Amino acid sequence: MTTGLAQAALRAHRPAFAGTAVAALFAATVVSASTMMLGTTSTDRPGGLSAAARRQITENGVGDMAVVLLIGSVYMSIFVVASTMGTAVAQQHRELAMVRSIGARPRQIRRAVAVQALAASVPAALAGFVLGGFGARWWHAGMVEHGLLPAEAGFRFSWLALPVCLGVAVVTTTLAAFLSALRFSLLRPARALSEAATGRRGLGVLRAPLGVLAVAGACAVAVLLSRQPADEAGEGAFLVLILFCVGAGLLGPRIIGPAAWLVSALVGRFGPSARLAMLNVRSQPRRFSAAVVPLVLVVGFGLTKIGMRTTAQHRTGTAGSTGEVWLDYVGTGLYAGFAAIAAANTLAMISFERRRDVALLRVVGSQRAQVRAMAAWEAVVVAGTALLLGSAIALGTLAPILSTAFGSALPYLPWPVPTGVATGTLLLTLLATGLPVRAVMRRRAISVVGAT
């Protein structure tokens, strides 16, 4: 029965598990590349290096950078894969509740979900290991070109990256699936059916206090950094940023709901389709917050890292050594890629899950252009909410560092930077929302309603 449930879910929710596989593939690729680069940048490598080469690696702090990038990539992998898999499992709550009502045991539900996670993550982890080797070669070439690594420190392929990839992608996906199904599988069948229809309310016993603690910790660390030397404050910025993002993720609808309410109120003035989009977002804050949180991470992380460099360039005439700046931007791009994949996956899953609602709009007489406009306005609300919260997080992170270093808490951002971030965020939400809706509208509306 377990295998049958897993196969049925994979067939019925292909987009959700395709999204999970993509997230696991990207995670495994980055983790593989980071692991191989950690070995490549080691000064204790077999065969040895000249004293000058070891000194260059040590002075540039390449080994420490590799460790930070590996830890960051593992953290982001866990965040993205767990978020995507959790959303995929949540979409099955209706089917899982029905199976429970006809006699399936809780452990059968959990095993079925675990099998789904393995089916999506194992191939992705293996492919990511291979792709990570190519990525690490490019990474190594860039570090040599920018003077971070000596030419004699050649690239080293490492099989150690394979178990690391499997551990991060497979274990994270399976554990996220198990935990996402655990509580729901233990509900009584009648309660499970009710919750599947109306959604879960509240944040849970631990989630809200932990979220408040993370935000309070970020504020406390930011205050402490404002009293430290500029170099030490800059090193602590990443911790503040992570704490803010973790807090936003845990508090979810409690933070994102009010922000979305403000943005949707502005959007709702632009016609019937915009008003319908406004009502959709306001009535489902928990669902849309799952898509907004990764985008908040993209905006917050991107503006923070870029703002530190552009402000330093504006104030002192230099953003730092070329190699460090290049490596910083590469890392920023990787982290933004993680979060963008999570956001795109979640938005696509939400749109696919609502295919029956879209079909019903068509059945009652809504024109295709009206449905597409509604989806576009929903994307605008999601992007606007993410930009609002992400900008607030970036300012909260940068303020103590910049005030310590330059005497002013406001960053300097050339207009192409915020314009590019806003445009990229909006395009991502428009594509991730609009493409699934267009795919649904290619089918006959009445057949979608009858089959769902």
C-alpha positions as CSV (number, residue, x, y, z in Angstrom):
1,M,0.0,0.0,0.0
2,T,2.9,2.4,0.8
3,T,4.4,2.1,-2.7
4,G,1.0,2.5,-4.3
5,L,0.3,5.7,-2.3
6,A,3.7,7.1,-3.3
7,Q,3.2,6.3,-7.0
8,A,-0.3,7.8,-7.0
9,A,1.0,11.0,-5.3
10,L,3.8,11.3,-7.8
11,R,1.4,11.0,-10.7
12,A,-1.1,13.4,-9.2
13,H,1.4,16.1,-8.1
14,R,4.1,16.0,-10.8
15,P,4.8,19.8,-10.7
16,A,5.3,19.7,-6.9
17,F,7.8,16.8,-7.0
18,A,9.5,18.2,-10.1
19,G,10.0,21.4,-8.1
20,T,11.4,19.4,-5.2
21,A,13.8,17.6,-7.6
22,V,15.0,20.9,-9.0
23,A,15.6,22.3,-5.6
24,A,17.5,19.2,-4.5
25,L,19.5,19.3,-7.8
26,F,20.6,22.9,-7.3
27,A,21.4,22.2,-3.6
28,A,23.5,19.1,-4.4
29,T,25.3,21.0,-7.2
30,V,26.3,23.9,-5.0
31,V,27.2,21.7,-2.0
32,S,29.3,19.4,-4.3
33,A,31.2,22.4,-5.7
34,S,31.7,23.9,-2.3
35,T,33.1,20.6,-0.9
36,M,35.5,20.2,-3.8
37,M,36.7,23.8,-3.4
38,L,37.3,23.2,0.3
39,G,39.8,20.4,-0.6
40,T,41.3,22.4,-3.5
41,T,42.0,25.4,-1.2
42,S,43.6,23.4,1.5
43,T,47.3,24.1,2.2
44,D,47.8,20.5,3.5
45,R,46.9,18.9,0.2
46,P,48.8,15.8,-1.0
47,G,51.9,16.6,-3.0
48,G,52.4,19.8,-1.1
49,L,52.6,23.4,-2.2
50,S,55.5,25.9,-2.2
51,A,55.9,28.2,0.8
52,A,54.9,31.1,-1.4
53,A,51.7,29.4,-2.5
54,R,50.7,28.5,1.0
55,R,51.4,32.0,2.2
56,Q,49.2,33.5,-0.6
57,I,46.3,31.1,0.3
58,T,46.6,32.0,4.0
59,E,46.9,35.7,3.5
60,N,43.9,35.8,1.2
61,G,41.9,33.8,3.7
62,V,40.8,31.4,0.9
63,G,40.4,28.5,3.2
64,D,38.2,30.4,5.6
65,M,36.1,31.6,2.7
66,A,35.6,28.1,1.4
67,V,34.4,27.0,4.9
68,V,32.0,29.9,5.1
69,L,30.6,29.2,1.6
70,L,30.2,25.5,2.4
71,I,28.4,26.1,5.6
72,G,26.2,28.7,3.9
73,S,25.4,26.4,1.0
74,V,24.5,23.6,3.4
75,Y,22.3,26.0,5.4
76,M,20.6,27.3,2.2
77,S,20.2,23.8,0.9
78,I,18.4,22.7,4.0
79,F,16.2,25.8,4.0
80,V,15.2,25.5,0.3
81,V,14.8,21.7,0.1
82,A,12.8,21.5,3.3
83,S,10.6,24.4,2.3
84,T,9.9,23.0,-1.1
85,M,9.2,19.4,0.1
86,G,7.0,20.7,2.9
87,T,4.9,22.6,0.4
88,A,4.7,19.4,-1.8
89,V,3.4,17.4,1.2
90,A,1.0,20.0,2.2
91,Q,-0.7,19.8,-1.2
92,Q,-1.5,16.2,-0.5
93,H,-3.3,16.7,2.7
94,R,-6.7,16.2,1.1
95,E,-5.7,12.8,-0.4
96,L,-3.9,11.8,2.8
97,A,-7.0,12.6,4.8
98,M,-9.2,10.5,2.5
99,V,-6.8,7.6,2.8
100,R,-6.8,7.9,6.6
101,S,-10.6,7.9,6.6
102,I,-10.7,4.5,4.8
103,G,-8.3,2.8,7.2
104,A,-4.7,3.7,6.4
105,R,-2.4,3.7,9.4
106,P,-0.3,6.8,10.3
107,R,3.0,4.9,9.7
108,Q,1.8,4.0,6.2
109,I,1.2,7.6,5.4
110,R,4.6,8.6,6.7
111,R,6.3,5.8,4.7
112,A,4.5,6.8,1.5
113,V,5.7,10.4,1.9
114,A,9.3,9.2,2.6
115,V,9.3,7.1,-0.5
116,Q,8.2,10.1,-2.5
117,A,11.0,12.2,-1.1
118,L,13.6,9.5,-2.0
119,A,12.2,9.2,-5.5
120,A,12.7,13.0,-6.0
121,S,16.0,13.5,-4.2
122,V,18.2,10.5,-4.9
123,P,18.5,11.1,-8.7
124,A,18.9,14.8,-8.1
125,A,21.7,14.3,-5.6
126,L,23.6,12.1,-8.0
127,A,23.2,14.5,-10.9
128,G,24.1,17.4,-8.6
129,F,27.4,15.7,-7.6
130,V,28.4,15.5,-11.2
131,L,27.4,19.1,-12.1
132,G,29.1,20.3,-9.0
133,G,32.4,19.1,-10.4
134,F,32.0,21.3,-13.4
135,G,30.9,24.2,-11.2
136,A,33.9,23.8,-9.0
137,R,36.3,23.9,-12.0
138,W,34.8,27.2,-13.0
139,W,35.0,28.5,-9.5
140,H,38.6,27.4,-9.3
141,A,39.5,29.1,-12.5
142,G,37.9,32.4,-11.3
143,M,39.8,32.3,-8.1
144,V,43.1,31.8,-9.9
145,E,42.2,34.6,-12.4
146,H,41.5,37.0,-9.6
147,G,44.6,36.2,-7.6
148,L,43.0,34.4,-4.7
149,L,44.7,31.1,-5.5
150,P,48.1,30.5,-6.9
151,A,48.3,28.8,-10.3
152,E,50.1,25.8,-8.8
153,A,47.1,25.0,-6.6
154,G,45.4,22.9,-9.3
155,F,41.8,21.8,-9.1
156,R,41.2,18.6,-7.1
157,F,38.2,16.4,-7.8
158,S,36.9,14.8,-4.6
159,W,34.6,11.8,-4.2
160,L,34.0,13.0,-0.6
161,A,31.5,15.4,-2.2
162,L,29.2,12.5,-3.1
163,P,28.2,11.4,0.5
164,V,27.9,15.1,1.4
165,C,25.5,15.7,-1.5
166,L,23.5,12.6,-0.6
167,G,23.4,13.6,3.1
168,V,22.2,17.1,2.4
169,A,19.8,16.5,-0.4
170,V,18.4,13.1,0.4
171,V,18.4,13.3,4.2
172,T,17.0,16.8,4.2
173,T,14.2,16.0,1.7
174,T,13.2,12.8,3.5
175,L,13.3,14.3,7.0
176,A,11.3,17.4,5.8
177,A,8.7,15.0,4.2
178,F,8.5,12.9,7.4
179,L,8.1,15.9,9.7
180,S,5.6,17.6,7.3
181,A,3.4,14.4,7.4
182,L,4.0,13.5,11.0
183,R,1.4,15.8,12.7
184,F,-1.2,15.4,9.9
185,S,-0.9,11.6,10.0
186,L,-1.6,11.5,13.7
187,L,-4.9,13.5,13.4
188,R,-8.2,11.7,13.6
189,P,-9.6,11.1,10.1
190,A,-12.5,13.5,10.6
191,R,-10.1,16.3,11.9
192,A,-7.7,15.6,9.0
193,L,-10.5,16.0,6.4
194,S,-11.6,19.2,8.0
195,E,-8.1,20.7,8.2
196,A,-7.3,19.6,4.6
197,A,-10.4,21.6,3.5
198,T,-9.9,24.7,5.6
199,G,-6.1,24.8,6.2
200,R,-4.3,24.9,9.5
201,R,-4.7,27.9,11.6
202,G,-2.1,29.3,14.0
203,L,1.7,28.9,14.0
204,G,2.1,26.1,16.5
205,V,3.4,26.0,20.0
206,L,7.1,26.5,19.3
207,R,7.1,28.3,15.9
208,A,5.9,31.7,17.1
209,P,8.2,32.0,20.2
210,L,11.2,30.8,18.2
211,G,10.3,33.4,15.5
212,V,10.1,36.2,18.0
213,L,13.3,35.0,19.6
214,A,15.1,35.1,16.2
215,V,14.0,38.7,15.4
216,A,14.8,39.8,18.9
217,G,18.2,38.2,18.6
218,A,18.9,40.0,15.3
219,C,18.0,43.3,16.8
220,A,20.2,42.6,19.9
221,V,23.2,41.6,17.7
222,A,22.7,44.6,15.5
223,V,22.9,46.9,18.6
224,L,26.0,45.2,19.8
225,L,27.6,45.5,16.3
226,S,27.0,49.2,16.3
227,R,29.4,49.5,19.2
228,Q,32.2,47.4,17.6
229,P,35.0,48.4,15.2
230,A,33.9,48.5,11.5
231,D,35.8,45.2,10.6
232,E,34.1,43.2,13.4
233,A,30.7,44.8,12.6
234,G,31.1,43.7,9.0
235,E,31.9,40.1,10.0
236,G,28.8,39.9,12.1
237,A,26.4,41.2,9.4
238,F,25.8,37.7,8.1
239,L,24.5,36.6,11.5
240,V,22.1,39.5,11.7
241,L,20.8,38.8,8.2
242,I,20.3,35.1,8.9
243,L,18.5,35.8,12.2
244,F,16.1,38.2,10.5
245,C,15.4,35.8,7.7
246,V,14.8,32.9,10.1
247,G,12.5,35.0,12.1
248,A,10.5,36.0,9.0
249,G,10.3,32.4,7.9
250,L,9.1,31.2,11.3
251,L,6.6,34.0,11.9
252,G,5.4,33.7,8.3
253,P,1.8,34.9,8.0
254,R,2.0,37.0,11.2
255,I,4.6,39.3,9.6
256,I,3.8,38.8,5.9
257,G,0.0,39.1,6.3
258,P,0.0,42.8,7.4
259,A,2.6,43.7,4.8
260,A,0.6,41.9,2.1
261,W,-2.5,43.7,3.3
262,L,-0.9,47.0,2.8
263,V,0.5,46.2,-0.7
264,S,-2.8,44.6,-1.8
265,A,-4.8,47.6,-0.6
266,L,-2.8,49.7,-3.1
267,V,-3.1,47.1,-5.9
268,G,-6.9,46.6,-5.3
269,R,-7.5,50.1,-6.8
270,F,-6.6,49.0,-10.3
271,G,-9.8,47.2,-11.4
272,P,-11.8,44.0,-10.8
273,S,-9.0,41.6,-11.5
274,A,-6.7,43.5,-9.1
275,R,-9.4,43.4,-6.4
276,L,-9.9,39.7,-6.9
277,A,-6.2,39.1,-6.5
278,M,-6.3,41.2,-3.4
279,L,-9.0,39.1,-1.9
280,N,-7.2,35.9,-2.8
281,V,-4.0,36.9,-1.1
282,R,-5.8,38.2,2.0
283,S,-7.8,35.1,2.4
284,Q,-4.8,32.7,2.2
285,P,-1.9,34.5,4.0
286,R,-0.4,31.2,5.1
287,R,-0.2,29.8,1.6
288,F,1.2,32.9,0.0
289,S,3.7,33.5,2.9
290,A,5.4,30.3,1.9
291,A,6.3,32.0,-1.4
292,V,7.1,35.4,0.0
293,V,9.6,34.2,2.6
294,P,12.2,33.0,0.0
295,L,11.8,36.2,-1.9
296,V,12.4,38.2,1.2
297,L,15.6,36.3,1.6
298,V,16.6,37.1,-2.0
299,V,15.9,40.8,-1.6
300,G,17.3,41.1,1.9
301,F,20.5,39.2,1.2
302,G,21.1,40.8,-2.2
303,L,20.6,44.4,-1.0
304,T,22.7,43.8,2.1
305,K,25.7,42.4,0.3
306,I,25.6,44.8,-2.6
307,G,24.8,47.8,-0.4
308,M,27.9,47.1,1.7
309,R,30.2,47.2,-1.3
310,T,28.5,50.2,-3.1
311,T,28.5,52.3,0.1
312,A,32.2,51.6,0.7
313,Q,32.9,52.5,-2.9
314,H,31.0,55.7,-2.6
315,R,32.5,56.7,0.7
316,T,36.1,55.6,0.3
317,G,36.6,55.2,-3.4
318,T,37.1,51.4,-3.2
319,A,34.9,48.4,-2.5
320,G,37.8,46.2,-1.4
321,S,40.2,44.0,-3.3
322,T,38.9,42.7,-6.7
323,G,39.2,39.1,-5.7
324,E,37.2,39.4,-2.5
325,V,34.5,41.5,-4.2
326,W,34.2,38.9,-7.0
327,L,34.0,36.0,-4.5
328,D,31.4,38.0,-2.4
329,Y,29.2,38.5,-5.4
330,V,29.5,34.9,-6.5
331,G,28.4,33.8,-3.0
332,T,25.5,36.3,-3.1
333,G,24.4,35.0,-6.5
334,L,24.4,31.4,-5.2
335,Y,22.3,32.3,-2.1
336,A,20.0,34.3,-4.3
337,G,19.7,31.4,-6.7
338,F,18.7,29.1,-3.8
339,A,16.0,31.4,-2.6
340,A,14.7,32.2,-6.1
341,I,14.3,28.5,-6.8
342,A,12.4,28.0,-3.6
343,A,10.1,31.0,-4.3
344,A,9.5,29.9,-8.0
345,N,8.7,26.4,-6.9
346,T,6.3,27.5,-4.2
347,L,4.5,29.9,-6.5
348,A,4.2,27.3,-9.2
349,M,2.9,24.8,-6.7
350,I,0.3,27.2,-5.4
351,S,-0.9,28.0,-9.0
352,F,-1.1,24.3,-9.8
353,E,-3.0,23.6,-6.6
354,R,-5.6,26.2,-7.5
355,R,-6.2,24.8,-11.0
356,R,-9.8,23.9,-10.0
357,D,-10.4,27.5,-8.8
358,V,-9.1,28.8,-12.1
359,A,-11.3,26.4,-14.0
360,L,-14.4,27.5,-12.0
361,L,-13.7,31.1,-12.9
362,R,-13.7,30.1,-16.6
363,V,-16.9,28.0,-16.1
364,V,-18.8,31.0,-14.6
365,G,-17.9,33.2,-17.5
366,S,-14.5,34.9,-16.7
367,Q,-12.5,35.6,-19.8
368,R,-9.0,34.2,-20.2
369,A,-7.5,37.7,-20.1
370,Q,-9.3,38.4,-16.8
371,V,-7.9,35.3,-15.2
372,R,-4.4,36.0,-16.5
373,A,-4.7,39.6,-15.2
374,M,-5.8,38.3,-11.7
375,A,-2.7,36.0,-11.6
376,A,-0.5,38.9,-12.7
377,W,-1.8,41.1,-9.9
378,E,-1.3,38.3,-7.4
379,A,2.3,38.2,-8.5
380,V,2.6,42.0,-8.1
381,V,1.3,41.7,-4.5
382,V,3.7,38.9,-3.7
383,A,6.7,40.7,-5.2
384,G,5.7,44.0,-3.6
385,T,5.4,42.4,-0.2
386,A,8.8,40.7,-0.6
387,L,10.4,43.9,-1.6
388,L,8.9,45.8,1.3
389,L,10.0,43.3,3.9
390,G,13.4,42.4,2.3
391,S,14.3,46.1,2.1
392,A,13.4,46.5,5.8
393,I,15.7,43.5,6.7
394,A,18.5,44.9,4.6
395,L,18.3,48.3,6.2
396,G,18.1,46.7,9.7
397,T,21.2,44.7,8.9
398,L,23.2,47.5,7.3
399,A,22.4,50.3,9.7
400,P,24.8,49.4,12.6
401,I,27.6,48.4,10.3
402,L,27.4,51.6,8.2
403,S,26.9,53.9,11.1
404,T,30.1,52.4,12.7
405,A,32.1,52.6,9.5
406,F,30.9,55.8,8.0
407,G,28.9,57.7,10.6
408,S,25.6,57.3,8.6
409,A,23.2,54.4,8.8
410,L,21.8,54.8,5.3
411,P,23.4,52.8,2.5
412,Y,24.3,54.2,-0.9
413,L,22.7,52.2,-3.7
414,P,23.1,53.4,-7.3
415,W,19.6,53.4,-9.0
416,P,20.4,50.3,-11.2
417,V,20.7,48.2,-8.1
418,P,17.3,48.6,-6.5
419,T,15.7,48.8,-10.0
420,G,17.4,45.5,-11.0
421,V,16.3,43.8,-7.7
422,A,12.8,45.0,-8.1
423,T,12.6,44.0,-11.8
424,G,14.1,40.6,-11.2
425,T,11.7,39.9,-8.3
426,L,8.7,40.9,-10.3
427,L,9.7,38.9,-13.3
428,L,10.2,35.8,-11.2
429,T,6.8,36.0,-9.6
430,L,5.1,36.8,-12.9
431,L,6.6,33.8,-14.6
432,A,6.2,31.4,-11.7
433,T,2.5,32.4,-11.3
434,G,1.6,33.0,-14.9
435,L,3.0,29.9,-16.7
436,P,1.1,27.3,-14.6
437,V,-2.1,29.3,-15.0
438,R,-1.7,29.4,-18.7
439,A,-1.1,25.7,-18.7
440,V,-4.3,25.1,-16.8
441,M,-6.3,27.3,-19.2
442,R,-5.2,25.2,-22.2
443,R,-7.4,22.4,-20.9
444,R,-11.2,22.5,-21.0
445,A,-12.4,24.1,-17.9
446,I,-15.2,21.7,-17.2
447,S,-12.9,18.7,-17.5
448,V,-10.5,20.3,-14.9
449,V,-13.4,20.8,-12.5
450,G,-14.6,17.3,-12.9
451,A,-11.2,15.7,-12.6
452,T,-10.0,17.6,-9.6
